[in-house]
Amino acid sequence: MTERIDAEIAEILSLTLGRPVAAGENLTRADEPKWDSLKHLEIVFAVEGAYGVAFSPEEIAAVTGAADLKAKVLSADAA
């Protein structure tokens, strides 16, 4: 299951950032110049839409990379 989530998050990141992102790559905002505030919201909204999860404003601000997105999806699956 986590491999599927890795692949889907990588696809969201690839489409939003306009460059290939490997499944499982721990891409962070600090490492990716294209990941600005607008792209950040696009990524969060895409993850919300794909998984039916909802990020609070605090959670949106706390997301620093792919690992945080995956953790949110996994925590929603566990609930």
C-alpha positions as CSV (number, residue, x, y, z in Angstrom):
1,M,0.0,0.0,0.0
2,T,2.7,2.5,0.9
3,E,4.4,1.8,-2.5
4,R,1.2,2.8,-4.3
5,I,0.9,5.9,-2.2
6,D,4.6,6.8,-3.0
7,A,3.9,6.4,-6.7
8,E,0.7,8.5,-6.6
9,I,2.3,11.3,-4.6
10,A,5.3,11.2,-7.0
11,E,2.9,11.6,-9.9
12,I,1.1,14.5,-8.2
13,L,4.5,16.2,-7.6
14,S,5.7,15.5,-11.1
15,L,2.6,16.9,-12.7
16,T,2.5,20.0,-10.5
17,L,6.2,20.8,-10.6
18,G,6.7,19.9,-14.2
19,R,9.6,17.5,-13.7
20,P,10.0,13.8,-13.0
21,V,9.8,12.8,-9.3
22,A,10.7,9.2,-8.5
23,A,8.3,7.2,-6.3
24,G,9.7,7.3,-2.8
25,E,11.8,10.3,-3.4
26,N,11.8,12.4,-0.3
27,L,11.5,15.7,-2.2
28,T,11.2,18.8,0.0
29,R,10.2,22.4,-0.6
30,A,13.7,23.4,0.3
31,D,15.2,21.2,-2.4
32,E,12.8,22.3,-5.2
33,P,12.9,25.9,-6.5
34,K,9.6,25.4,-8.4
35,W,7.8,24.4,-5.1
36,D,6.7,27.9,-4.2
37,S,3.7,29.0,-2.2
38,L,1.2,28.6,-5.1
39,K,2.6,25.2,-6.1
40,H,2.4,24.2,-2.4
41,L,-1.3,24.8,-2.4
42,E,-1.8,23.0,-5.7
43,I,0.1,20.0,-4.3
44,V,-1.9,19.9,-1.1
45,F,-5.3,20.3,-2.9
46,A,-4.3,17.5,-5.4
47,V,-3.5,15.2,-2.5
48,E,-6.8,16.1,-0.8
49,G,-8.7,15.4,-4.0
50,A,-6.9,12.1,-4.7
51,Y,-7.3,10.7,-1.2
52,G,-10.3,12.4,0.3
53,V,-8.3,13.8,3.1
54,A,-8.5,17.4,4.5
55,F,-5.5,19.4,5.7
56,S,-6.1,22.0,8.3
57,P,-4.4,25.4,7.8
58,E,-1.8,24.4,10.3
59,E,-1.1,21.1,8.5
60,I,-0.8,22.9,5.2
61,A,1.8,25.2,6.7
62,A,3.6,22.3,8.3
63,V,4.1,20.3,5.1
64,T,7.7,20.4,4.1
65,G,7.9,17.6,1.6
66,A,6.6,14.3,0.2
67,A,7.1,12.5,3.5
68,D,4.6,14.8,5.2
69,L,2.0,14.3,2.4
70,K,2.4,10.5,2.7
71,A,2.1,10.7,6.5
72,K,-1.2,12.6,6.2
73,V,-2.6,10.0,3.7
74,L,-1.5,7.1,5.9
75,S,-2.9,8.7,9.1
76,A,-6.3,9.2,7.3
77,D,-6.3,5.5,6.2
78,A,-5.6,4.4,9.8
79,A,-8.5,6.5,11.2
